[in-house]
Amino acid sequence: MDLEFSGEIWYWRGPAPYHFVTVPERECTALEETSAEVSYGWGMTPVMARIGQTGWQTSLWPKEGRYVVPLKTAVRRAEGLDLGDVVTIRLTVDV
């Protein structure tokens, strides 16, 4: 399954600080239909992600009934991204 969407980068300073983009509801619905086949522990869903020219392997995290995409520092640096930027993300889920 391939998905593409745009979202704003936000920051969570919790015990393990990280930057994320929240997956929109429509795409979350599509992900939920396939997540049982591929998810592991705590509902994590492995994906290949791409922003611009930068691709990486990660897992979507479930949060408040939706999913969030964690953005590695290396990805943000490579694409010149910062908190509050709106980005287009492409996700591939192997089903």
MIDOSE-1310 file (N, C-alpha, C; in nm, 2 decimals, decimal comma, always signed):
residues 95
mdle	+0,08/-0,12/+0,00/+0,00/+0,00/+0,00/+0,09/+0,12/+0,00; +0,05/+0,22/-0,09/+0,13/+0,35/-0,09/+0,03/+0,46/-0,06; +0,08/+0,55/+0,03/+0,00/+0,67/+0,07/+0,08/+0,79/+0,05; +0,02/+0,90/+0,03/+0,09/+1,03/+0,02/+0,00/+1,14/+0,09
fsge	+0,05/+1,22/+0,17/-0,02/+1,32/+0,24/+0,07/+1,43/+0,29; +0,01/+1,54/+0,33/+0,09/+1,66/+0,38/+0,05/+1,68/+0,53; +0,15/+1,73/+0,60/+0,12/+1,76/+0,74/+0,23/+1,84/+0,80; +0,20/+1,90/+0,92/+0,29/+1,99/+0,98/+0,38/+1,92/+1,08
iwyw	+0,51/+1,95/+1,08/+0,60/+1,89/+1,18/+0,58/+1,95/+1,32; +0,57/+1,86/+1,41/+0,55/+1,90/+1,55/+0,65/+1,83/+1,64; +0,67/+1,88/+1,76/+0,78/+1,83/+1,85/+0,71/+1,77/+1,98; +0,76/+1,66/+2,02/+0,72/+1,60/+2,15/+0,84/+1,59/+2,23
rgpa	+0,84/+1,66/+2,35/+0,96/+1,66/+2,43/+0,97/+1,55/+2,54; +0,87/+1,46/+2,54/+0,87/+1,35/+2,63/+1,00/+1,29/+2,67; +1,00/+1,17/+2,73/+1,13/+1,12/+2,78/+1,22/+1,09/+2,66; +1,17/+1,07/+2,54/+1,26/+1,05/+2,42/+1,21/+1,16/+2,32
pyhf	+1,27/+1,28/+2,33/+1,22/+1,39/+2,24/+1,23/+1,35/+2,09; +1,13/+1,39/+2,01/+1,13/+1,36/+1,87/+1,04/+1,45/+1,80; +1,06/+1,46/+1,67/+0,97/+1,54/+1,58/+0,88/+1,44/+1,50; +0,76/+1,48/+1,48/+0,66/+1,39/+1,41/+0,58/+1,47/+1,31
vtvp	+0,51/+1,39/+1,23/+0,40/+1,45/+1,14/+0,28/+1,35/+1,17; +0,16/+1,41/+1,19/+0,05/+1,32/+1,21/-0,02/+1,28/+1,08; -0,05/+1,16/+1,07/-0,12/+1,10/+0,95/-0,26/+1,15/+0,95; -0,31/+1,21/+0,84/-0,45/+1,25/+0,84/-0,55/+1,13/+0,86
erec	-0,67/+1,16/+0,90/-0,77/+1,06/+0,93/-0,80/+0,96/+0,82; -0,82/+1,02/+0,70/-0,85/+0,93/+0,58/-0,74/+0,82/+0,56; -0,61/+0,86/+0,57/-0,50/+0,77/+0,55/-0,49/+0,68/+0,67; -0,53/+0,72/+0,79/-0,53/+0,64/+0,91/-0,63/+0,52/+0,89
tale	-0,74/+0,55/+0,83/-0,84/+0,45/+0,81/-0,79/+0,34/+0,72; -0,72/+0,38/+0,61/-0,66/+0,29/+0,52/-0,56/+0,20/+0,59; -0,48/+0,27/+0,67/-0,37/+0,20/+0,75/-0,43/+0,10/+0,85; -0,54/+0,13/+0,91/-0,60/+0,04/+1,01/-0,65/-0,09/+0,94
etsa	-0,69/-0,08/+0,82/-0,74/-0,20/+0,75/-0,63/-0,30/+0,72; -0,50/-0,25/+0,72/-0,39/-0,34/+0,69/-0,30/-0,36/+0,81; -0,31/-0,28/+0,91/-0,22/-0,28/+1,02/-0,21/-0,42/+1,09; -0,32/-0,49/+1,10/-0,32/-0,62/+1,17/-0,23/-0,72/+1,10
evsy	-0,21/-0,70/+0,97/-0,12/-0,79/+0,90/+0,03/-0,76/+0,92; +0,06/-0,64/+0,95/+0,20/-0,60/+0,95/+0,25/-0,54/+1,09; +0,16/-0,50/+1,17/+0,20/-0,43/+1,29/+0,26/-0,53/+1,39; +0,34/-0,47/+1,48/+0,41/-0,54/+1,59/+0,40/-0,46/+1,71
gwgm	+0,41/-0,52/+1,83/+0,41/-0,45/+1,96/+0,36/-0,31/+1,97; +0,26/-0,29/+2,05/+0,19/-0,16/+2,07/+0,13/-0,10/+1,95; +0,11/-0,18/+1,84/+0,04/-0,12/+1,72/+0,13/-0,05/+1,63; +0,26/-0,07/+1,65/+0,36/-0,01/+1,56/+0,35/-0,07/+1,42
tpvm	+0,35/+0,01/+1,31/+0,34/-0,03/+1,18/+0,46/+0,00/+1,10; +0,54/-0,10/+1,05/+0,67/-0,07/+0,98/+0,63/-0,01/+0,84; +0,71/+0,09/+0,80/+0,69/+0,16/+0,67/+0,82/+0,20/+0,61; +0,82/+0,23/+0,48/+0,93/+0,30/+0,41/+0,87/+0,44/+0,39
arig	+0,94/+0,54/+0,43/+0,89/+0,68/+0,42/+0,98/+0,76/+0,33; +0,93/+0,87/+0,27/+1,01/+0,95/+0,19/+0,95/+1,10/+0,20; +1,05/+1,19/+0,22/+1,02/+1,33/+0,21/+1,12/+1,39/+0,11; +1,07/+1,45/+0,00/+1,17/+1,50/-0,10/+1,25/+1,39/-0,16
qtgw	+1,38/+1,41/-0,15/+1,48/+1,31/-0,20/+1,53/+1,21/-0,09; +1,48/+1,23/+0,03/+1,53/+1,15/+0,14/+1,43/+1,04/+0,18; +1,47/+0,91/+0,18/+1,39/+0,80/+0,22/+1,45/+0,73/+0,34; +1,37/+0,67/+0,42/+1,41/+0,60/+0,54/+1,31/+0,50/+0,58
qtsl	+1,36/+0,40/+0,66/+1,27/+0,30/+0,71/+1,24/+0,34/+0,86; +1,11/+0,33/+0,89/+1,07/+0,37/+1,02/+0,94/+0,29/+1,06; +0,88/+0,32/+1,17/+0,75/+0,26/+1,21/+0,65/+0,37/+1,25; +0,53/+0,36/+1,21/+0,43/+0,46/+1,25/+0,39/+0,42/+1,39
wpke	+0,37/+0,53/+1,47/+0,33/+0,51/+1,61/+0,18/+0,54/+1,62; +0,11/+0,46/+1,69/-0,03/+0,49/+1,72/-0,04/+0,60/+1,83; -0,12/+0,70/+1,80/-0,14/+0,81/+1,90/-0,28/+0,87/+1,89; -0,35/+0,86/+2,00/-0,49/+0,92/+2,01/-0,58/+0,88/+1,89
gryv	-0,58/+0,75/+1,86/-0,67/+0,70/+1,75/-0,62/+0,73/+1,61; -0,50/+0,78/+1,60/-0,44/+0,80/+1,46/-0,29/+0,75/+1,47; -0,22/+0,78/+1,36/-0,08/+0,74/+1,36/+0,01/+0,86/+1,34; +0,13/+0,85/+1,39/+0,23/+0,96/+1,37/+0,35/+0,90/+1,30
vplk	+0,42/+0,98/+1,22/+0,54/+0,95/+1,15/+0,66/+1,01/+1,22; +0,75/+0,94/+1,28/+0,87/+1,00/+1,35/+0,97/+1,05/+1,24; +1,02/+1,17/+1,26/+1,11/+1,22/+1,16/+1,25/+1,23/+1,23; +1,34/+1,15/+1,17/+1,48/+1,14/+1,22/+1,55/+1,28/+1,20
tavr	+1,64/+1,31/+1,28/+1,72/+1,43/+1,27/+1,79/+1,44/+1,13; +1,84/+1,32/+1,09/+1,91/+1,32/+0,96/+1,82/+1,35/+0,85; +1,69/+1,31/+0,85/+1,60/+1,34/+0,75/+1,57/+1,49/+0,75; +1,54/+1,55/+0,87/+1,52/+1,69/+0,88/+1,63/+1,78/+0,83
raeg	+1,75/+1,74/+0,86/+1,87/+1,81/+0,82/+1,89/+1,80/+0,66; +1,87/+1,68/+0,61/+1,89/+1,65/+0,47/+1,79/+1,74/+0,38; +1,67/+1,75/+0,44/+1,57/+1,82/+0,36/+1,55/+1,97/+0,41; +1,63/+2,01/+0,50/+1,62/+2,15/+0,55/+1,49/+2,18/+0,62
ldlg	+1,44/+2,09/+0,70/+1,31/+2,10/+0,76/+1,32/+2,14/+0,91; +1,22/+2,22/+0,96/+1,22/+2,26/+1,10/+1,07/+2,25/+1,15; +1,06/+2,27/+1,28/+0,94/+2,27/+1,35/+0,84/+2,36/+1,28; +0,72/+2,31/+1,26/+0,61/+2,39/+1,20/+0,61/+2,39/+1,05
dvvt	+0,71/+2,34/+0,98/+0,71/+2,32/+0,84/+0,60/+2,22/+0,80; +0,54/+2,25/+0,68/+0,44/+2,15/+0,63/+0,51/+2,07/+0,52; +0,51/+1,94/+0,53/+0,58/+1,85/+0,44/+0,48/+1,75/+0,37; +0,53/+1,70/+0,26/+0,45/+1,60/+0,19/+0,53/+1,47/+0,21
irlt	+0,46/+1,37/+0,27/+0,53/+1,24/+0,30/+0,46/+1,13/+0,21; +0,55/+1,04/+0,16/+0,50/+0,92/+0,09/+0,54/+0,80/+0,18; +0,44/+0,72/+0,20/+0,46/+0,60/+0,28/+0,44/+0,47/+0,20; +0,51/+0,37/+0,22/+0,49/+0,24/+0,16/+0,48/+0,14/+0,27
vdv	+0,37/+0,07/+0,27/+0,35/-0,04/+0,37/+0,35/-0,17/+0,29; +0,44/-0,26/+0,33/+0,45/-0,39/+0,26/+0,34/-0,48/+0,32; +0,24/-0,51/+0,24/+0,13/-0,60/+0,29/+0,13/-0,73/+0,22
